[in-house]
Amino acid sequence: FLFGKSNYRVLFLAFMIISTGFILMSGGGSEDPNYFNKEIFNFRRIRLAPTFILVGFGLAVYSILTKTNSTK
């Protein structure tokens, strides 16, 4: 494998955090196009979800750039 076991664990955690961010960002639309739903601009979609996504991308970069300790 290209990376060590710990790198893959951190990378999997990063993908889970990114997925959680996109799930938090979804929804909030209106079924009626003539009605504007203000829920699209709440804290969860504007601040929390992008923070999750950026933290996930940071963890992914960290897991790729860290050197693995090979004890072979």
Secondary structure, DSSP 8 states (H G I E B T S, - for coil): --S-HHHHHHHHHHHHHHHHHHHHH-----SSTTS--GGGGSHIIIIIHHHHHHHHHHHHHHHHHS------
